[in-house]
């Protein structure tokens, strides 16, 4: 049975501060480093023979992958980096505290920005020095986003899946994809055929490997996290509650 491991990076410094991050290239927090190492240990103990790695252009996902491979003694594995695995671009919200945005714009609007399928946050001005068009790593892109909805994210993640991951599965490889909450939500939506409405309720915890299993037609038939039920529930709730304590 074909398998792939999906892994959201460990907690970042901006996750810790509850800040919209998007394409801002922040690093892991101390807790995030620990989560990444524990993910590697869990994968090693599960006996998953990962033989190729894929990740985004953002250091929190890259460093998570490095730490996982170190714990698995597989730092020699080939790694494919691709911007299409980047987090969803949160536009002008990047750098803003989520609860403060709720107080300013209301819980309903911020929920739509965070979880809505087709809703884009306010775009980052192209003249802004933090706009990715000024970043060397995106120099070759024809269209550099200043904001993205989850639908936009899916429209880059799914072609990547078909071009890069499906051929690996057809070859009998076992890839790990170290990416981000929304790029993985987009992929999960595609793999599980989740509706636009249902995907709003899907939360991906940091640093816990998610294993997908596929039949010979490469249709997803099963998935499970490498964590006990209590730890998983707590981690998912933490993601869901990032704006819960703010004023309505």
C-alpha positions, 0 to 999 in steps of 0.5 A: 500500500502506498503511503505519504507523510504530511507534516506541518512544521513545528511551532514557529516564533509567530505561532507562539505570539499568535501572529498571521505569518503567511510567507514571512520567513520566521523560524521555529520556537524552542517548542517547535524545535522539540516538536520537530524532533519528536516527530522524527522519533515518532516516524522512526519508531513507527518504522516508516521507511521515508526515502525522499523529502519535499518542503517549501521555501520557508525556513520553519518547514525546512528546519522542521524537515532537517530535525526530523531527518536527523532524528531518523538518521536520514539526513542524506535523503534527497530534498525537493524544495518548491514555493508551491508548498508555501503557506497561504499568503495572508497579505496585509494581515501578515505581522498582525496579532490574530486576536487584535484583528478580531477586536478590530474587524470582528470574529466573523470576518477574521474567521473568513480570512483564516478559514474561508475557502475563497476569501482573500485577506486584504492584499499586500501593496506591491511597493511594500518591501515585504512583498514577495516580488522583492524576494530573490527566491521568488524572482522567477515567478510570473505572478507573485501573490500579494494575498491568497485564499485557500482556493488559490493555495489549492490551485498551486498545491494540487498541480505540485501533488500531481507533478511531483508526488504522484510519480513518486508513489507510482514508483513505490517511494515513501515521501514526507512533505514538510509544509504548512497549515494551509498548504496541507489543508488544501492538500487534505481537501483534495485527497479527501474530497472535502467540501468548501464548507467542511474544510473550514473546520479542518485544523492541522496541528504543528509537529504531528505526522499525518500518514495517508494510505492509498489504494493501487489507483492512488485514491486515499483510503485511510489516514492517521496521526502519529499521536495519542488521542489526548495529545492530538485533541489538545493540539488541534484545539489549540489551532482552532482556538487561536482567536477564540478568546478575543472579543466578539 
